[in-house]
Amino acid sequence: QALRGPWGKLSLAQRTNLLHAVADEINRRFDDFLEAEILDTGKPRSLASHIDIPRGAANFKVFADTVKNAPTEAFEFDTPDGNGALNYAVRKPKGVIAVISPWNLPLLLMTWKVGPALACGNTVVVKPSEETPRTTALLGEVMNAVGVPPGVFNVVNGFGPNSAGAYLTEHPGVDGITF
């Protein structure tokens, strides 16, 4: 429903502005994300504060800027009949993307998948590792705070086999899977 609702009606500029706002809000709540990442993974504060959180936030800006600034492809080529042909790309969202993220870099690797999916106009259902769910939950708060429409960023918790992971990968309403 979110694809047919407000999210699907946003212009590219509006969508990418929202993703920049997500990155800015992650940075504003840096200490919350840092604490959650440390509690979940047991990483040293220095590592999580210099890599995991900054790169997790940056992923939203990088992918938003890539989609906004990379032109669609178009090129002509010769055909055997001599008339030639024009090939061009049309970019449109694929649909609902299931994102299954690992335990070792929970924010960074999850945003590496969520960032491009949202930048391209898709919606996501994220299943974080059952061992490291905190930063995914915080990202849900961030999405709500900056005005990402309901149903665009969804979180389901659970395990893999015979649980949330299996249900997501088998669900007929899921149009793409990244893990």
C-alpha positions as CSV (number, residue, x, y, z in Angstrom):
1,Q,0.0,0.0,0.0
2,A,2.9,2.4,0.7
3,L,4.0,2.1,-2.9
4,R,0.7,3.3,-4.1
5,G,0.3,5.9,-1.3
6,P,2.4,8.9,-0.4
7,W,5.8,7.2,-0.9
8,G,5.0,6.3,-4.5
9,K,3.8,9.9,-5.2
10,L,7.0,11.6,-4.0
11,S,9.3,13.1,-6.6
12,L,12.9,11.9,-6.8
13,A,14.0,15.1,-5.1
14,Q,11.5,14.7,-2.3
15,R,12.5,11.1,-1.7
16,T,16.2,11.9,-1.7
17,N,15.7,14.8,0.6
18,L,14.0,12.4,3.1
19,L,16.9,10.1,2.9
20,H,19.3,12.9,3.6
21,A,17.1,13.7,6.6
22,V,17.4,10.1,7.8
23,A,21.2,10.4,7.7
24,D,21.1,13.7,9.5
25,E,18.8,12.2,12.2
26,I,21.1,9.2,12.7
27,N,24.0,11.6,13.2
28,R,21.9,13.7,15.6
29,R,21.1,10.6,17.6
30,F,24.7,9.3,17.2
31,D,25.1,8.4,20.9
32,D,21.9,6.4,20.9
33,F,23.0,4.4,17.9
34,L,26.5,4.0,19.3
35,E,25.2,2.6,22.6
36,A,22.8,0.2,20.8
37,E,25.6,-1.1,18.5
38,I,27.9,-1.6,21.4
39,L,25.3,-3.4,23.5
40,D,24.3,-5.6,20.5
41,T,27.7,-6.6,19.2
42,G,30.2,-6.0,22.0
43,K,32.4,-3.9,19.7
44,P,34.8,-1.4,21.1
45,R,33.4,2.1,21.2
46,S,36.2,3.4,19.0
47,L,35.4,1.0,16.2
48,A,31.7,1.5,16.3
49,S,32.0,5.3,16.5
50,H,34.5,5.6,13.6
51,I,33.1,3.0,11.2
52,D,29.7,1.5,12.0
53,I,27.6,4.6,12.8
54,P,29.1,7.2,10.4
55,R,29.1,4.8,7.5
56,G,25.6,3.6,8.3
57,A,24.3,7.2,8.2
58,A,26.4,8.0,5.1
59,N,24.8,5.1,3.2
60,F,21.5,7.0,2.9
61,K,23.2,10.1,1.5
62,V,25.5,8.2,-0.9
63,F,22.7,6.1,-2.4
64,A,20.3,9.1,-2.6
65,D,22.9,11.2,-4.4
66,T,23.7,8.3,-6.7
67,V,20.1,7.8,-7.8
68,K,19.6,11.6,-8.1
69,N,22.7,12.3,-10.1
70,A,23.3,9.3,-12.2
71,P,21.5,9.8,-15.5
72,T,19.4,7.2,-17.1
73,E,21.1,5.4,-19.9
74,A,20.1,5.9,-23.5
75,F,22.0,5.0,-26.6
76,E,21.5,4.3,-30.3
77,F,22.9,1.4,-32.2
78,D,22.9,0.0,-35.7
79,T,20.6,-2.8,-36.7
80,P,20.9,-5.3,-39.6
81,D,18.0,-3.6,-41.4
82,G,19.8,-0.2,-41.4
83,N,17.1,1.6,-39.4
84,G,18.9,1.6,-36.1
85,A,17.4,1.3,-32.7
86,L,17.3,3.3,-29.5
87,N,17.8,1.6,-26.2
88,Y,16.9,3.5,-23.0
89,A,16.5,2.8,-19.4
90,V,13.3,3.4,-17.4
91,R,13.8,3.4,-13.7
92,K,10.9,2.4,-11.5
93,P,10.6,0.7,-8.1
94,K,10.7,-3.1,-8.1
95,G,8.3,-3.2,-5.1
96,V,8.7,-4.7,-1.6
97,I,12.3,-5.6,-0.8
98,A,13.0,-8.0,2.1
99,V,16.3,-7.1,3.8
100,I,17.8,-9.8,6.0
101,S,20.8,-8.3,7.9
102,P,23.7,-10.0,9.7
103,W,24.8,-9.7,13.3
104,N,28.4,-8.5,12.7
105,L,27.8,-5.1,11.3
106,P,24.1,-4.7,12.0
107,L,23.6,-1.0,11.2
108,L,26.2,-0.6,8.4
109,L,25.2,-3.7,6.4
110,M,21.5,-3.1,6.9
111,T,21.7,0.5,5.6
112,W,23.8,-0.7,2.7
113,K,20.8,-2.6,1.6
114,V,18.0,-0.3,2.8
115,G,19.6,2.9,1.4
116,P,19.6,1.9,-2.3
117,A,16.2,0.2,-2.0
118,L,14.6,3.3,-0.6
119,A,16.5,5.6,-2.9
120,C,15.1,3.7,-5.9
121,G,11.5,4.1,-4.5
122,N,11.0,0.6,-3.1
123,T,9.6,-0.2,0.3
124,V,11.5,-2.5,2.7
125,V,10.7,-5.2,5.3
126,V,13.9,-5.6,7.4
127,K,14.6,-8.7,9.5
128,P,17.6,-7.9,11.6
129,S,19.6,-10.7,13.2
130,E,17.9,-11.9,16.3
131,E,21.2,-11.2,18.2
132,T,21.5,-7.5,17.1
133,P,18.1,-5.9,16.7
134,R,18.6,-2.6,18.5
135,T,19.9,-0.3,15.7
136,T,17.2,-1.5,13.3
137,A,14.6,-0.5,15.9
138,L,16.2,2.9,16.3
139,L,16.2,3.3,12.6
140,G,12.5,2.8,12.6
141,E,12.2,5.6,15.1
142,V,14.3,7.8,12.8
143,M,12.2,7.0,9.8
144,N,9.1,8.1,11.7
145,A,10.7,11.2,13.1
146,V,11.7,12.6,9.7
147,G,8.4,11.8,8.0
148,V,9.0,8.7,6.0
149,P,5.5,7.5,5.3
150,P,4.0,4.6,7.2
151,G,4.7,1.2,5.5
152,V,7.9,2.2,3.8
153,F,10.3,0.9,6.4
154,N,9.0,-2.1,8.2
155,V,10.8,-4.3,10.8
156,V,10.0,-7.9,11.7
157,N,11.9,-9.7,14.3
158,G,12.4,-13.4,14.6
159,F,14.7,-16.3,13.6
160,G,15.6,-17.7,10.2
161,P,14.3,-21.2,9.5
162,N,10.6,-21.8,10.2
163,S,10.3,-18.1,11.4
164,A,10.5,-14.6,10.1
165,G,13.4,-15.2,7.7
166,A,11.7,-18.1,6.0
167,Y,8.4,-16.4,5.8
168,L,9.9,-13.3,4.2
169,T,11.8,-15.2,1.6
170,E,8.8,-17.3,0.7
171,H,6.1,-14.5,0.8
172,P,4.5,-13.9,-2.6
173,G,4.2,-10.1,-1.9
174,V,8.0,-9.8,-1.6
175,D,9.5,-8.7,-5.0
176,G,13.2,-8.9,-4.1
177,I,15.4,-10.2,-1.3
178,T,18.8,-9.0,-0.1
179,F,20.9,-10.6,2.6
